[in-house]
Every structure is written in C-alpha cells, then in structure tokens.
C-alpha cells in the first residue's frame, strides 16, 4: 500500500520550553539510549550544580539527541519523566495532527529513519550534529490517523507478547538455576571434604618452545564465564611467558584473577592449546572426582571465598593465588555416581538454556519483522 510522503516539518512542532532553574531545587535530567532503546532518567541534580541552559520536557513529546541521532537516540518522553529537564543537545517536538506520536516512535526505530538521520547529521568526526533544518525535511510515509492507530496497536501487541515470553523464559531459567543449586547442596550434604591437592593435584606440562612454531593460546574469563581463545602466537613471542600445555578436562585457574571467578575446565576441543605461567592447571584423580563437579563447587560463594583466602594481597593485580594455598583448599567429594548424576542434570539444564537462548535471539527478530511489514502496509 502506497502512503503519502510527508516532511517531518509538516507534522512536528519544535518546542523550546526554557526552564527557570532554582538553585535549591532538585531536577531530574533526561537522556536517550542509543538504537531506539528508550528515554530514561539520567540522574538527579541540584539547581545550583546546573551550569548550562535547560529546557523542560513534557510527556509524549518526541525527543532526539543532536549528537547521537545517527545512532538511533530518539523516542517519546514517558509519563514518569514529565517535567524533567534536558540540555540544548536535545531537540523536543510536539506531534501535530495527523501524526500519532506512538506511530512516529515505532517508525523512528526502523533502519530507514536512522539512515535519514545519518544523512541529516553534519560536522567533523568528533563533532557530528543533527542539522535541525535537514531533519525537518525528512520525508516519512504517513497513513491516515486511524491506520496509524491500528498499526500502533498491532505493534504494541507484538512488543507486549515478546516481552512476556522473555519474562517467562527468564523466570524459568532462574528456577532451573535454583533447582541445580538445591541438587548440589543435597549432593554434598554428607560428603567428605578433602584437600584439592589430594583430589586434583597441580600438574605442569612445560612447553619446549619452538620459536618458529605457532601456538594457540587459551585464557579464562572472570565471574565463571568460561574460557576464551587468544590469538595464535608465534613461539618467539611466548618464550618469556614460560607456557604450559593444556589437556582436556584440566581445571584451569588464572593465578591473578581466580579470586573473582576466573576458573574453568578445559574443553575437549581446546586440548593441546597453551597457557602462560599466569595459569595453574590441576588434574582431577578420575577415581575420586570429576573436574566439572569441582568447578561448580569452586564457583559457589563458599568456593570463591576459599579462593579469596588463598589469594593474599590488597590491590587488584597483586592478589595472586598461591599454589600451596590452592592445594590446601578443602572441597566436597561425594561418590563418583553422585557427582555424575549432578553433572547429567547440569548438562540437561545447560542444553535447555542454550535452546531457549537461541529461541530468544529469534524472538528478538519478531518486532523488527513486524515493523518492516507495518511500514510496507502489509501488517
């Protein structure tokens, strides 16, 4: 369906409601997130601390950042920010008939609208600003008001549905994590506690570095977020690191970040990579413990506390995990059958969570797809 093309200047009225700043009064300030992510409160500030000209925003006004319009920084002022103030770096507009504000808000999230704002932004690299005159000359498709309202209602329904599905999935994943924690507590309730050095002793496999060879390297993220691949390094550049070989199922500790959860298990596909001398590898005795079970414990609050105790120092980079202290950390060691049963449950939950996250990504495409159809007159 072909809709009339209307310049924004025909349906937007610039608003410049200068705010009279009272030194003793507290003011809410507005900022606009990039990529159409909404209009939010930046913070509160006392009038005496405000040093620039301010303007009062009202509910339902269309607000756009002159600095970041090219990055999708625009939206409608929400009810809770009615009366908040903005600097001159923002433009405020009142939508005039026959433009429905919510229709414009949805339209502004489309690639077409953002591209037009990019074209309407001028200036050098670090001082690109939206040109108000060029912006007001942007032409948009404008169906009749009743059609705008119908499309807005449809898009709101899609948005609400997507948000509810995401909420339910997040709730379900939280419940699954709680289930896993309960099962772990039951698994270790009556289990003996043994020193890690007895259960999974430190094993070092020094690399005899070939200065001409290429070595794939592995690192560990903090906060229990697993391993990551470092760029392959030529041997001549790793000699100072005194690297060690890694094997699948090794427990891998960053000796400078273990205190904040930089602990992981080496995956099968990373067998044969190297790690620098800043990492410690422990190998679980297969007759006593499973490395992934030990990892789960070490990343619990209790486990992290023990790693902290084994990492003396005060400053960030000076908190080094000592090998002797690491060996003395006591870990729960239930039967291998109990450990495996827990890990089987963890695997099933991980698979379900991965599937849900994949579906979540696909779900995130629903609104853009609906927007595309809406503005083609196909919704």
Secondary structure, DSSP 8 states (H G I E B T S, - for coil): ---EEEEHHHHEEEE--B----TTSEEEEEEE-STT--EEEEEEEEGGG--S-EEE--TT-EEEETTTGGGT-EEE--GGGTT-EEETTEEEEEE-TT--HHHHHHHTTSHHHHHHHHHTEES-GGG-EE-HHHHHT-EEEE--HHHHHHHHHHHHHHHHHHHHHHHHHHHHHHHHHHHHHHHHHHHHTT-EEEEHHHHEEE---B----TTSEEEEEEE-STT--EEEEEEEEGGGTGGGT-EE--TT-EEEETTTGGGT-EEE--GGGTT-EE-TTEEEEEE-TTT--HHHHHHHHTSHHHHHHHHHTS--SSGGG----HHHHHH-EEEE--HHHHHHHHHHHHHHHHHHHHHHHHHHHHHHHHHHHHHHHTTT--
